[in-house]
Amino acid sequence: MLRRQILTGVGAAALALAAVPALAQETVKVGLILPMTGPSASTGRQIEAGARLWMAQHGDMVAGKKIQLIIKDDTGAADQSKRLATELVVNDKVAVLGGFGLTPLALSVGPVATQAKVPAVIMAAGTSTIVATSPYFVRTSFTLPQNTAPMAQWSAANGIKTVVTLVSDYGPGLDSEKAFKAEFEAKGGKVIESLRAPLATPEFAAFLQKAKDLKPDALFLFVPSGQGASLMKQVNERELAKAGIKIIGTGDVTDDDQLNGMGDALIGMITSHNYSAAHDSPENKAYVSAFLKATNNMRPNFMSVGGYDGMALIYKALDKTKGDTDGAKLLDAMKGVSWTSPRGPMSIDATTRDITQNVYIREVKKVDGQLYNVEFATIANVKGSN
Ligand code: PHB
């Protein structure tokens, strides 16, 4: 009798306790920290549009909870990202953080996510080591080693023997430089010079002249999203291609957000990357047409799918926890999830929390009067980090 009374008492108390958070958490807040102004504003615009499109297509209710998206502009400054993450956690009580347009911005948020036990979905930044800096990080963008190694393999297999690399001098650029050299030299090629330009420099002339003087078979390029147009203008002006130097790179350089304005001189340029607006699948055709419609004709780039798939991951995790927003449970629910994105098949590695996805080799071509990265080879299921 006594035992039954105690059990009943415990049961009632547990129910009462459970009922409180359920009521208090009818709304689940997702806080995206993005560069909406400043040099990386296109990344913010693309990710916000991707995230909003996911919600427009799938509704704002998941597992009985209403999803509220909060967008904060960090202007591309890491101290702002950290301040905004703290505010979102403490004042807004967000269940999930996301966004992070550049590597230093993501790194600054890691300690906040760890301390608050709030999952933080990296939708843009691509330095391989970021995810390992917080147990609450998970990534839906890409990593530079993932996107670069296939370009090195293709180069070695297609008659390129010597390469000069030119990258932005910070995390993802150094990742890209290292991955290209390791993979290319393992396949018998030689990187004869590794050049690094300051991040966000508008001036590449000295580096390009040096590359031209070295007369490599190819020049490999990486700059982050938003800076490809300025770099390629100067590459074209220096006439490296006419000097017999093949121009190759990651798809960050031939970014769909800017590619169409870069000019016909880019036709024939080969890059490797995880997403192209020209990706030939029913999912992507539907995505591109809905995105164009929702944004007054902004072409989606690889950042946009980071945002779209980031929201997909958050929805799938909430579905799995049946709406429970406990940070550790949500994060656990994100591990090992796989689905078909507009970019192709993707999954979240259960051990590393990094993204596994296809990487494509593409050639810039004119299609219906517009420049696109047209994919012609697929390297399936490449891991983001080990
Ligand atoms: C990064 O800072 O991690 C980053 C940003 C834009 C890119 C690639 C990497 O296109």
Boltz pocket constraint, residues with backbone or C-beta under 6 A from the ligand:
constraints:
  - pocket:
      binder: B
      contacts: [[A, 101], [A, 102], [A, 103], [A, 104], [A, 124], [A, 125], [A, 126], [A, 127], [A, 172], [A, 223], [A, 224], [A, 225], [A, 252]]
      max_distance: 6.0
